[in-house]
């Protein structure tokens, strides 16, 4: 049969067939839409971070835990998003300096029976473009040498031409000039690429603008509190070279007074014929008085309650008075007042006066066996210096009269500790804390160092029973492994060295104790270390450490109540030794455990279960311990 040409009598029939064909093709191409993505593999990624690449993509597979938690669903596939993501991969590589990267292949593997899809993309990175040289351009440029050093600290010939590096360099140049009197600076980045040899030359063109100084300061919103209090906290004065960073520092200083709900510093527009920039400080005062009550329960301190009263601008001068009353099974009475005097000697130092009365019942968890009872009263004077947002240091002097009644063990005869005595001590310490957020950190560092000295240099006219030097250092690290997953580390060392006493007697409350919900879990509170009979008596050397993985159980749930549920796996280790600077590795005890967390506005509610793990000692009774508390262990 001879071939015949297909003829259409009217254009309408041709258009109808064309539309049907397009619809059939579109239906076939999108048949896999809304299938669950069980896997998304990207091959060929060698020179860039695969995690960073995936963060910018809309298409992703579910976590590995979905293979076990069968009721959870994987993300759904979209043809349009997958096409966009292939373009996003190329754009990502171009930002990383790979201007010739390509998608070598992509594959969509369907499972129509289960309505699932597996994806695979293969990338051909090719050679990156590298920096050959850089130039600094502009007329009447100030701080030329410093600007060249800034560029050299960010970029070097031979570096990959990464967009983020160029942005950081541009921002660093603008920030430097804005912090040295040129707030209207403009920095442009121009790139000249040579595709033949895969190199590029970068030119930073800078227009510094006019030079300015700080002008007058106007405080708006201060009613009960004198505007002078706000002005004294500012790190700049009129006529000083304008520095943009000092606006941020000034805002932090004023806010740390804890007298205002909000603080905002803003540079105003300068007059056309003036080199001064006026500064406006807008504040909103907090309530003059606040009263708060709290109640809670924990497995160690049992039922607890608290009352906090705060009086802002106490006796004028931006002073603050805090009165705190607490009760728990471990502290059946704590009453203290703290008066904060800002701007002590200089703006970043404050003075804290702290009279107190304390009743403490040191107990062993579960058995509630009393180690000692202490009743003390006294006062502490502290000068605290804030170096920056994360770092502060303090110097304190503490005077305390104490009465200690030992528990069931005959501690007085074994250790010759008097029932009543006086302590006078100096304290010196430094703290750095960049952990964020405050109650449940997911990133940042923490380290603290503190010395307490009681001896002839602290006695003055007061005779003290004990002379000692106590040192404590603690380091923490928080690292976010993945969204909603954190790895936390902690290490704490302590030493208590007795001075001028051949019998080496140290007060019970200054000695180190380990074990408990915020120490070495797996042991009862204070139960690690030296004992007299069954009663812990503390020691003079301490080592504690923890490694903890924290994660959310249902991170993608649509319900905030369900998303708040988390879990943790942890390893705790440590011990207490009877003499100073003694850390015997073979005596370190450890425990493995797991726990549940539920996020609340005041921190997570925490339940932990831990199991003792002895390496070089016999297993004792009570291998498992549990804890219920509020807040992370560290």
C-alpha positions as CSV (number, residue, x, y, z in Angstrom):
1,X,0.0,0.0,0.0
2,X,1.6,3.3,-1.0
3,X,2.4,5.9,1.6
4,X,-0.2,8.6,1.7
5,X,0.3,12.1,3.0
6,X,-1.7,13.1,6.0
7,X,-3.9,15.9,5.1
8,X,-5.9,18.2,7.4
9,X,-9.0,19.6,5.8
10,X,-9.1,22.5,8.3
11,X,-6.5,24.1,10.6
12,X,-8.9,23.5,13.5
13,X,-8.3,19.7,13.4
14,X,-4.5,20.2,13.3
15,X,-4.7,22.5,16.4
16,X,-6.9,20.0,18.2
17,X,-4.4,17.2,17.6
18,X,-1.5,19.4,18.7
19,X,-3.2,20.3,21.9
20,X,-4.0,16.7,22.7
21,X,-0.4,15.7,22.1
22,X,0.8,18.4,24.4
23,X,-1.6,17.4,27.1
24,X,-0.6,13.8,26.8
25,X,3.1,14.8,27.1
26,X,2.4,17.0,30.0
27,X,0.4,14.3,31.8
28,X,3.2,11.8,31.2
29,X,5.9,14.3,32.4
30,X,4.0,15.1,35.6
31,X,2.7,11.6,36.4
32,X,5.3,11.3,39.1
33,X,4.2,14.6,40.8
34,X,3.2,14.1,44.5
35,X,5.1,10.8,44.6
36,X,7.2,10.5,47.8
37,X,10.9,11.2,47.4
38,X,12.8,8.3,49.0
39,X,16.2,9.3,47.8
40,X,17.9,12.3,46.1
41,X,21.5,11.6,45.2
42,X,23.9,14.2,43.8
43,X,27.1,12.8,42.3
44,X,30.2,14.6,41.1
45,X,30.4,17.1,44.0
46,X,34.1,17.2,45.0
47,X,35.1,20.8,45.5
48,X,32.2,22.3,47.4
49,X,30.1,21.5,50.4
50,X,27.4,19.1,49.5
51,X,25.4,20.1,52.6
52,X,25.6,23.8,51.6
53,X,24.5,22.8,48.1
54,X,21.5,20.9,49.4
55,X,20.4,23.7,51.7
56,X,19.6,25.9,48.7
57,X,17.4,23.2,47.0
58,X,13.7,22.8,47.4
59,X,13.8,19.1,46.5
60,X,15.0,16.8,49.2
61,X,14.4,13.4,50.6
62,X,13.2,12.5,54.1
63,X,15.5,11.6,56.9
64,X,16.9,8.1,57.3
65,X,14.7,7.7,60.4
66,X,11.6,7.5,58.1
67,X,12.7,4.0,57.1
68,X,12.1,3.0,60.7
69,X,9.2,5.3,61.7
70,X,6.9,4.0,59.0
71,X,4.1,6.4,59.9
72,X,6.1,9.4,58.8
73,X,5.9,10.5,55.1
74,X,8.7,11.6,52.8
75,X,8.5,15.0,51.0
76,X,6.5,15.0,47.7
77,X,8.1,15.4,44.3
78,X,7.4,18.3,42.0
79,X,8.6,18.3,38.4
80,X,8.7,22.1,38.3
81,X,10.8,22.4,41.5
82,X,13.2,19.7,40.3
83,X,13.8,21.6,37.1
84,X,14.4,24.8,39.1
85,X,16.7,22.9,41.4
86,X,18.9,21.9,38.5
87,X,19.3,25.5,37.6
88,X,19.9,26.3,41.3
89,X,22.8,23.8,41.3
90,X,24.5,25.6,38.4
91,X,23.9,29.0,40.1
92,X,25.4,27.7,43.4
93,X,28.5,26.5,41.5
94,X,28.8,29.9,39.8
95,X,28.7,31.6,43.2
96,X,31.5,29.2,44.3
97,X,33.7,30.2,41.3
98,X,32.8,27.3,38.9
99,X,31.4,29.3,35.9
100,X,31.7,26.4,33.6
101,X,29.9,23.8,35.7
102,X,27.2,21.7,34.1
103,X,24.5,19.1,34.8
104,X,26.0,16.1,33.1
105,X,23.0,13.9,33.6
106,X,19.8,13.5,35.7
107,X,17.6,10.5,36.3
108,X,14.1,10.0,37.7
109,X,13.4,6.4,38.9
110,X,9.7,5.7,39.5
111,X,8.0,3.1,41.6
112,X,4.3,3.5,40.5
113,X,3.1,0.7,42.8
114,X,4.3,2.5,45.9
115,X,4.1,6.0,44.4
116,X,7.7,6.7,45.2
117,X,10.5,8.3,43.3
118,X,14.3,8.2,43.5
119,X,16.3,11.1,42.0
120,X,19.9,11.3,40.8
121,X,21.8,14.3,39.5
122,X,25.4,14.1,38.1
123,X,27.4,17.3,38.1
124,X,30.4,18.1,36.0
125,X,32.3,20.8,38.0
126,X,35.0,21.6,35.4
127,X,37.8,24.0,36.3
128,X,37.1,26.9,38.6
129,X,37.9,30.6,37.9
130,X,40.7,31.8,40.2
131,X,41.7,35.3,41.3
132,X,44.8,36.6,39.5
133,X,45.0,40.1,41.1
134,X,43.0,42.8,42.9
135,X,43.0,46.6,42.7
136,X,41.8,49.4,45.0
137,X,40.4,52.4,43.1
138,X,39.1,55.8,44.3
139,X,40.1,59.4,44.8
140,X,41.3,60.8,48.1
141,X,41.0,57.5,49.8
142,X,41.8,57.5,53.6
143,X,43.4,54.6,55.4
144,X,44.8,53.1,52.2
145,X,47.3,50.8,53.9
146,X,44.7,49.5,56.3
147,X,42.3,48.9,53.4
148,X,44.9,46.9,51.5
149,X,45.5,44.8,54.6
150,X,41.7,44.1,54.9
151,X,41.6,42.9,51.3
152,X,44.7,40.7,51.7
153,X,43.2,39.1,54.9
154,X,40.2,38.0,52.8
155,X,41.6,37.4,49.3
156,X,44.8,36.0,47.9
157,X,45.9,35.4,44.3
158,X,45.0,31.9,43.3
159,X,41.9,31.8,45.5
160,X,38.7,30.6,43.9
161,X,36.5,33.5,42.9
162,X,33.7,32.9,45.4
163,X,30.8,35.4,45.7
164,X,30.7,35.1,49.5
165,X,34.3,36.0,49.8
166,X,33.9,39.1,47.6
167,X,30.8,40.1,49.6
168,X,32.7,39.7,52.9
169,X,35.6,41.8,51.6
170,X,33.3,44.5,50.3
171,X,31.5,44.6,53.7
172,X,34.7,44.7,55.6
173,X,36.0,47.6,53.6
174,X,32.7,49.6,54.1
175,X,32.6,48.7,57.8
176,X,36.2,49.9,58.4
177,X,35.6,53.3,56.9
178,X,32.2,53.6,58.6
179,X,33.9,53.0,61.9
180,X,36.5,55.7,61.1
181,X,34.4,58.7,60.3
182,X,32.9,57.8,56.9
183,X,29.4,56.5,57.4
184,X,28.3,57.3,53.8
185,X,30.9,55.2,52.2
186,X,30.0,53.3,49.0
187,X,32.0,50.2,47.9
188,X,31.5,48.7,44.4
189,X,33.0,45.4,43.2
190,X,33.8,44.9,39.6
191,X,35.1,41.6,38.1
192,X,37.0,41.1,34.9
193,X,37.0,37.4,33.9
194,X,39.3,35.8,31.4
195,X,37.6,32.5,30.4
196,X,40.6,31.5,28.3
197,X,42.8,30.8,31.3
198,X,40.1,30.7,34.0
199,X,41.3,33.7,35.9
200,X,39.7,37.0,37.0
201,X,40.8,40.4,38.2
202,X,38.8,42.1,41.0
203,X,38.6,45.9,41.4
204,X,37.1,47.5,44.5
205,X,36.0,51.1,43.8
206,X,35.5,53.1,46.9
207,X,33.7,56.5,47.3
208,X,34.3,57.4,51.0
209,X,32.1,60.4,51.1
210,X,32.6,63.3,53.6
211,X,34.1,62.7,57.1
212,X,31.9,63.1,60.1
213,X,32.1,63.3,63.9
214,X,29.5,62.5,66.6
215,X,27.1,65.4,67.3
216,X,24.6,66.1,70.0
217,X,22.8,63.3,71.8
218,X,19.1,63.4,72.4
219,X,17.4,60.9,74.7
220,X,13.7,60.3,74.1
221,X,11.4,58.3,76.3
222,X,13.1,58.6,79.6
223,X,10.6,59.8,82.2
224,X,11.4,58.5,85.7
225,X,15.0,57.8,84.8
226,X,17.3,60.8,84.1
227,X,18.6,61.1,80.5
228,X,22.0,61.7,82.0
229,X,22.0,58.0,83.1
230,X,21.6,57.0,79.5
231,X,24.3,59.4,78.2
232,X,26.8,58.2,80.8
233,X,26.6,54.7,79.3
234,X,27.4,55.8,75.7
235,X,31.0,55.0,74.6
236,X,31.3,58.3,72.6
237,X,31.1,62.0,73.1
238,X,30.4,65.0,70.9
239,X,33.2,65.9,68.5
240,X,34.7,62.3,68.5
241,X,35.3,60.7,65.1
242,X,32.1,58.9,64.1
243,X,32.3,55.2,64.7
244,X,29.3,53.1,63.6
245,X,30.3,50.1,65.9
246,X,30.0,52.4,68.9
247,X,26.3,52.8,68.3
248,X,25.8,49.0,68.7
249,X,28.0,49.0,71.8
250,X,26.1,51.9,73.3
251,X,22.8,50.2,72.7
252,X,24.0,47.1,74.5
253,X,25.4,49.1,77.5
254,X,22.1,50.9,78.0
255,X,20.0,47.8,77.7
256,X,22.3,45.9,80.2
257,X,21.1,48.4,82.8
258,X,17.9,46.4,82.8
259,X,15.8,49.5,83.3
260,X,14.3,49.6,79.8
261,X,12.1,47.4,77.7
262,X,13.6,48.6,74.5
263,X,16.6,50.7,73.5
264,X,17.3,52.1,70.0
265,X,20.2,54.2,68.9
266,X,19.9,55.9,65.5
267,X,22.2,58.3,63.6
268,X,20.2,61.3,62.3
269,X,20.8,63.1,59.0
270,X,23.5,65.7,59.3
271,X,23.0,69.3,58.2
272,X,24.3,70.1,54.7
273,X,26.9,72.5,56.1
274,X,27.9,70.5,59.2
275,X,30.3,67.6,59.8
276,X,28.3,66.5,63.0
277,X,25.9,63.6,63.0
278,X,23.2,63.9,65.7
279,X,22.4,60.8,67.7
280,X,18.9,59.9,68.8
281,X,18.4,57.5,71.7
282,X,14.9,56.1,72.0
283,X,14.1,54.2,75.2
284,X,10.9,52.7,76.6
285,X,11.1,52.3,80.4
286,X,10.2,49.0,82.1
287,X,7.9,48.9,85.1
288,X,9.3,50.5,88.2
289,X,8.4,47.4,90.3
290,X,7.9,43.8,89.3
291,X,6.9,40.8,91.5
292,X,7.2,37.3,90.3
293,X,6.4,33.9,91.8
294,X,7.5,30.5,90.7
295,X,6.8,26.9,91.7
296,X,8.3,23.6,90.4
297,X,9.3,20.1,91.2
298,X,12.5,18.1,90.6
299,X,13.6,14.6,91.7
300,X,16.6,16.1,93.6
301,X,15.3,19.4,95.2
302,X,11.7,18.1,95.4
303,X,9.0,20.8,95.6
304,X,10.5,24.2,95.2
305,X,9.1,27.8,95.2
306,X,10.5,31.2,94.7
307,X,9.5,34.9,95.0
308,X,11.4,37.7,93.2
309,X,10.9,41.4,93.7
310,X,12.6,44.0,91.6
311,X,12.7,47.8,92.1
312,X,14.2,49.7,89.2
313,X,15.9,53.1,89.7
314,X,16.2,52.3,93.4
315,X,17.1,55.6,95.2
316,X,17.8,57.1,91.8
317,X,21.0,57.0,89.8
318,X,19.8,53.9,87.8
319,X,20.4,51.6,90.7
320,X,18.4,48.3,90.8
321,X,17.3,46.3,93.8
322,X,16.5,42.6,93.5
323,X,15.1,40.7,96.5
324,X,14.9,36.9,96.1
325,X,13.3,34.3,98.5
326,X,13.6,30.6,97.7
327,X,12.6,27.3,99.3
328,X,13.3,23.7,98.3
329,X,14.1,20.4,100.1
330,X,17.9,21.1,99.6
331,X,17.6,24.8,100.5
332,X,14.8,25.2,103.0
333,X,15.5,28.9,103.1
334,X,17.4,31.4,101.0
335,X,16.9,35.1,101.3
336,X,19.1,37.6,99.6
337,X,19.1,41.2,98.3
338,X,21.3,42.5,95.5
339,X,21.8,46.2,94.8
340,X,23.3,47.0,91.4
341,X,25.2,50.3,91.0
342,X,26.0,51.0,87.4
343,X,28.8,53.2,86.2
344,X,31.1,52.3,89.1
345,X,34.4,54.1,88.3
346,X,33.7,53.8,84.6
347,X,30.7,53.0,82.3
348,X,31.4,49.3,81.8
349,X,31.9,48.4,85.5
350,X,29.1,48.0,88.0
351,X,29.1,47.4,91.8
352,X,26.9,44.7,93.4
353,X,26.1,44.6,97.1
354,X,24.7,41.3,98.2
355,X,23.6,40.6,101.8
356,X,22.2,37.1,102.3
357,X,20.9,34.4,104.6
358,X,21.1,30.8,103.7
359,X,19.8,27.5,105.0
360,X,21.2,24.4,103.2
361,X,20.5,20.7,103.7
362,X,23.1,18.8,101.7
363,X,21.5,15.4,101.0
364,X,21.9,12.2,99.0
365,X,19.3,11.8,96.3
366,X,16.6,9.1,96.9
367,X,17.8,8.0,100.4
368,X,17.6,11.8,101.5
369,X,20.4,11.0,103.9
370,X,21.8,14.3,105.2
371,X,25.5,15.0,104.6
372,X,25.4,18.3,106.6
373,X,23.1,21.2,107.5
374,X,24.4,24.7,107.1
375,X,23.0,28.0,108.3
376,X,24.9,31.1,107.2
377,X,24.6,34.8,106.8
378,X,26.9,37.5,105.5
379,X,27.5,39.7,102.6
380,X,29.4,40.0,99.3
381,X,30.7,43.0,97.5
382,X,31.4,42.5,93.7
383,X,32.9,44.7,91.0
384,X,31.9,43.4,87.6
385,X,33.5,44.5,84.3
386,X,31.8,43.9,81.0
387,X,34.4,43.7,78.2
388,X,32.1,42.9,75.3
389,X,28.7,41.3,74.7
390,X,30.1,37.8,75.5
391,X,32.8,38.4,78.1
392,X,32.9,39.7,81.6
393,X,35.1,39.5,84.7
394,X,34.6,40.1,88.4
395,X,36.5,40.8,91.7
396,X,34.6,40.1,94.9
397,X,35.0,40.0,98.6
398,X,32.8,37.8,100.7
399,X,32.3,37.6,104.5
400,X,30.2,34.9,106.0
401,X,29.4,33.4,109.4
402,X,28.4,29.8,109.2
403,X,27.1,27.1,111.5
404,X,27.4,23.5,110.2
405,X,25.8,20.4,111.7
406,X,27.0,17.1,110.3
407,X,24.6,14.4,109.3
408,X,24.6,10.8,110.4
409,X,28.4,10.2,109.9
410,X,30.7,11.5,112.7
411,X,32.3,14.1,110.5
412,X,33.2,16.4,113.3
413,X,35.5,13.8,115.0
414,X,37.0,12.5,111.8
415,X,37.7,15.8,110.2
416,X,37.8,18.2,113.2
417,X,35.5,20.7,111.6
418,X,34.2,23.3,114.1
419,X,30.4,23.7,114.2
420,X,30.6,27.5,113.9
421,X,33.2,29.5,112.0
422,X,33.8,32.6,109.9
423,X,35.0,32.8,106.3
424,X,36.5,35.8,104.5
425,X,37.5,35.3,100.9
426,X,38.5,37.1,97.7
427,X,37.0,35.9,94.4
428,X,38.3,36.5,90.9
429,X,36.8,35.2,87.8
430,X,36.2,35.5,84.1
431,X,33.3,34.3,81.9
432,X,32.8,34.0,78.2
433,X,29.5,32.8,76.9
434,X,28.4,32.9,73.2
435,X,25.9,30.0,73.6
436,X,22.6,30.8,71.8
437,X,19.7,30.6,72.5
438,X,20.0,31.2,76.2
439,X,18.0,28.3,77.8
440,X,18.8,25.6,75.2
441,X,22.0,26.5,73.3
442,X,22.4,25.0,69.8
443,X,25.7,26.8,68.9
444,X,28.5,28.7,70.6
445,X,31.1,28.4,73.3
446,X,31.2,28.8,77.1
447,X,34.2,28.9,79.3
448,X,34.6,30.1,82.9
449,X,37.5,30.4,85.3
450,X,37.2,31.3,88.9
451,X,39.6,31.5,91.9
452,X,38.5,31.8,95.6
453,X,41.1,32.7,98.1
454,X,40.7,32.6,101.9
455,X,43.8,33.4,103.9
456,X,45.9,36.2,105.6
457,X,45.3,38.6,102.7
458,X,41.5,38.3,103.1
459,X,41.2,38.4,106.9
460,X,41.9,42.1,107.6
461,X,40.3,42.5,111.1
462,X,38.3,39.2,110.8
463,X,39.7,36.0,112.1
464,X,38.9,33.0,109.8
465,X,39.0,29.3,110.6
466,X,40.0,28.1,107.1
467,X,42.7,29.1,104.6
468,X,42.4,27.7,101.1
469,X,42.7,28.4,97.4
470,X,39.8,27.0,95.3
471,X,40.1,26.9,91.5
472,X,37.4,25.9,89.0
473,X,37.6,25.9,85.2
474,X,34.8,24.8,82.9
475,X,34.5,24.6,79.1
476,X,31.4,23.9,77.0
477,X,30.9,23.7,73.2
478,X,27.6,23.5,71.3
479,X,27.6,22.5,67.6
480,X,24.6,22.2,65.3
481,X,25.1,19.0,63.3
482,X,21.9,19.4,61.3
483,X,18.7,21.3,61.6
484,X,17.2,20.4,65.0
485,X,20.2,18.3,66.0
486,X,22.9,19.5,68.4
487,X,26.1,17.9,69.8
488,X,27.2,19.4,73.1
489,X,30.4,18.9,75.1
490,X,31.4,19.8,78.6
491,X,34.6,19.5,80.7
492,X,35.0,20.8,84.3
493,X,38.0,20.7,86.5
494,X,38.3,21.8,90.1
495,X,41.0,21.9,92.8
496,X,40.8,22.9,96.5
497,X,44.2,23.4,98.1
498,X,44.3,23.9,101.9
499,X,46.8,26.6,103.0
500,X,48.6,26.9,106.4
501,X,47.1,23.8,107.9
502,X,49.1,20.5,108.3
503,X,45.8,18.6,108.9
504,X,44.5,19.6,105.5
505,X,41.0,20.5,106.8
506,X,38.6,22.2,104.4
507,X,35.0,23.3,105.1
508,X,32.3,20.9,103.9
509,X,30.5,23.4,101.7
510,X,33.6,24.4,99.8
511,X,34.6,20.8,99.0
512,X,33.7,19.2,95.6
513,X,30.8,16.8,95.1
514,X,29.8,15.0,92.0
515,X,26.8,13.0,90.8
516,X,23.3,14.2,90.0
517,X,21.1,15.6,87.2
518,X,23.6,18.4,86.3
519,X,26.8,16.5,87.1
520,X,27.6,12.9,86.4
521,X,24.2,11.3,85.7
522,X,24.0,7.6,86.7
523,X,24.9,8.5,90.3
524,X,22.8,10.0,93.0
525,X,23.4,13.6,93.9
526,X,26.8,14.1,95.6
527,X,27.4,10.4,95.8
528,X,30.6,10.2,93.8
529,X,33.9,10.5,95.7
530,X,35.1,10.0,99.3
531,X,32.7,8.6,101.9
532,X,32.6,8.1,105.6
533,X,30.5,5.0,105.9
534,X,27.6,5.6,103.4
535,X,27.8,9.4,103.7
536,X,29.7,11.4,101.0
537,X,32.1,14.0,102.5
538,X,33.3,15.6,99.3
539,X,36.8,15.9,98.0
540,X,39.5,18.4,97.0
541,X,39.8,17.5,93.3
542,X,37.0,17.3,90.7
543,X,36.7,16.1,87.1
544,X,33.4,16.1,85.2
545,X,32.7,15.7,81.5
546,X,29.7,15.1,79.2
547,X,29.0,14.4,75.6
548,X,25.4,14.8,74.6
549,X,23.5,14.5,71.3
550,X,20.2,16.5,71.3
551,X,17.6,16.2,68.6
552,X,13.9,16.7,67.8
553,X,11.8,13.6,67.4
554,X,9.2,15.1,65.0
555,X,11.0,18.2,63.5
556,X,8.6,18.5,60.6
557,X,5.3,18.1,62.4
558,X,2.7,20.7,61.7
559,X,1.8,20.9,65.4
560,X,4.1,23.1,67.6
561,X,3.2,20.9,70.5
562,X,4.6,17.9,68.8
563,X,7.6,19.7,67.4
564,X,8.6,20.7,71.0
565,X,9.3,17.1,71.8
566,X,12.9,16.1,71.7
567,X,15.3,13.5,72.9
568,X,19.0,13.1,73.9
569,X,21.7,10.5,74.1
570,X,24.6,11.1,76.5
571,X,27.8,9.9,78.1
572,X,28.8,11.4,81.4
573,X,32.1,10.7,83.3
574,X,34.0,12.0,86.3
575,X,34.9,11.6,89.9
576,X,36.0,13.4,93.1
577,X,39.4,12.7,94.8
578,X,40.3,13.4,98.5
579,X,43.5,15.5,97.8
580,X,44.1,18.6,95.7
581,X,45.4,18.3,92.1
582,X,44.7,14.6,92.0
583,X,43.1,13.1,88.9
584,X,43.4,9.4,88.6
585,X,42.3,8.1,85.2
586,X,41.6,4.6,86.5
587,X,39.2,6.0,89.1
588,X,37.0,7.9,86.6
589,X,33.4,6.6,86.5
590,X,31.1,6.9,83.6
591,X,27.4,6.4,82.7
592,X,25.4,6.1,79.4
593,X,21.9,7.3,79.2
594,X,19.0,8.7,77.2
595,X,16.3,11.3,77.9
596,X,13.3,13.2,76.7
597,X,13.0,16.9,76.4
598,X,10.0,19.1,76.0
599,X,10.6,22.8,75.1
600,X,8.9,25.5,77.1
601,X,9.4,29.3,77.3
602,X,11.6,28.9,80.4
603,X,13.7,26.0,79.1
604,X,13.1,22.3,78.4
605,X,11.5,20.0,80.9
606,X,14.0,17.2,81.1
607,X,13.7,13.5,82.0
608,X,16.9,11.4,81.9
609,X,17.6,7.8,82.5
610,X,21.3,6.7,83.0
611,X,23.1,3.4,83.6
612,X,26.4,3.2,85.4
613,X,29.3,1.8,83.4
614,X,32.3,0.7,85.5
615,X,35.5,0.0,83.7
616,X,37.8,-0.8,86.6
617,X,35.5,-1.4,89.5
618,X,32.8,-3.8,90.6
619,X,29.2,-3.1,89.8
620,X,27.3,-1.9,92.8
621,X,23.5,-2.1,93.5
622,X,21.4,0.5,91.9
623,X,22.9,0.6,88.5
624,X,20.1,2.7,87.0
625,X,19.2,6.3,88.0
626,X,16.5,8.7,86.7
627,X,16.1,12.4,86.9
628,X,13.3,15.0,86.3
629,X,14.3,18.6,86.1
630,X,13.9,21.9,84.1
631,X,16.7,23.1,81.8
632,X,19.4,21.3,80.0
633,X,22.1,19.5,82.0
634,X,24.6,22.0,80.7
